Amino acid sequence: MPKRPWMRVAASRKVSAQSLGVRAQRSLSPGYVWIGQATIGGWPRMPLVFLVAIIGMYVLLRHTLLGRSIFAVGGNQVASNSASNRVHRVKILS
């Protein structure tokens, strides 16, 4: 008995991508190349984009009314509703 019987089944049912009508993507859109492969002064852009997103989320959650509402609804929906927060709107926006 083989150690991995699923490999034998997978090999027996091997279907090529061409027979399914699937085509491989040969080139990436410029947006993917801009984020994933470009650099700024030797540093890759992806960590910089991530850092900007983290800072933006920090500002949104800590310094805006929406951020305080998100924390209130996440803590206790009933109490948040009693404090006149629009729980349904906050859930949709977040």
PyMOL commands that set and color helices and strands:
alter all, ss='L'
color gray80, all
select helices_A, chain A and resi 5-12+17-20+30-36+45-63+65-75+77-82+87-93
alter helices_A, ss='H'
color red, helices_A
select strands_A, chain A and resi 39-40+43-44
alter strands_A, ss='S'
color yellow, strands_A
deselect
rebuild
show_as cartoon
